[in-house]
């Protein structure tokens, strides 16, 4: 039922896991916490890009209308 939410979460956690594995071993006890932290940073970056492009699109539309 909630399959639509699991694939974006898996994607973000996988990206966070890749970045976290650059700093600590996957066998480390703190790996899961670092994976979650980097996943939150990846999520914040994606949301920021969406907000930027939405604002830039609106600014371009207003500039071309003038």
Secondary structure as the mmCIF struct_conf table of DSSP 4:
data_model
#
loop_
_struct_conf.conf_type_id
_struct_conf.id
_struct_conf.beg_label_comp_id
_struct_conf.beg_label_asym_id
_struct_conf.beg_label_seq_id
_struct_conf.end_label_comp_id
_struct_conf.end_label_asym_id
_struct_conf.end_label_seq_id
HELX_RH_AL_P HELX_RH_AL_P1 UNK A 3 UNK A 21
TURN_TY1_P TURN_TY1_P1 UNK A 22 UNK A 23
BEND BEND1 UNK A 24 UNK A 24
TURN_TY1_P TURN_TY1_P2 UNK A 26 UNK A 27
BEND BEND2 UNK A 28 UNK A 28
TURN_TY1_P TURN_TY1_P3 UNK A 29 UNK A 30
HELX_RH_AL_P HELX_RH_AL_P2 UNK A 31 UNK A 65
#
